[in-house]
Every structure is written in C-alpha cells, then in structure tokens.
C-alpha cells in the first residue's frame, strides 16, 4: 500500500531485497515477473504507472516507467510463451471502462 516492493526467498521470512518508495508512495495494485526473462518484473501503481525492473541491468531502480494517461488502469497481466525463444512478451491492461489494451514489450526486456 505504500509503494514498497520486497523480494523474498521461499525459505526465509526476511526479504533478500527491499525497495522503498519505488512508486513515490502510490500503492502497487499489480506485480508480475516476465514470462520470458527471469530477471525482469513489472509493477502497476494506483496512478496507472507501469514500472519495469530489470535486476541484471539495475537492482536499485526501475529501468523504465510508462504512464498510461488515457484512462485509469485497474489491473494488468503479462502474456508470452516462455518455452519459445522469440522474446514475445505483452502486457494486458484492464482499464476502468472495461476496455482491454495489449501492448508489446521491447525485445531488450523480453528476450531470454
């Protein structure tokens, strides 16, 4: 609810890493690992900002931020085929009006 993200290992109650204020205090409403690239995850905050984290490139800050200004995004999920090496990764955004939007991710964050 405060925008912090914690990375846990299943065998410990303590986080391996923790990022405070990564969304400038906006609650995170969805977070998902990339299906095609294990070190990348996406976070959606309550202000319709999508943050892309690539832990191999930078483990302190997101590597990109995209604001969806047209309409409030209420949730997101990712689509892709992890068993294929084509690097095709998409973000499915559900908007407040009920509209669904699919956007494809740049290859540098999608390739295995």
Secondary structure, DSSP 8 states (H G I E B T S, - for coil): --S-EEEE-TT-SSEEEEETTTTTT--EEEEEE-SS-TTEEEEEETTSEEEEEETTT-SSS-SEEEE--SS-EEEEEEEE-TTSTT--EEEEEEETTS-EEEEE--GGGT--
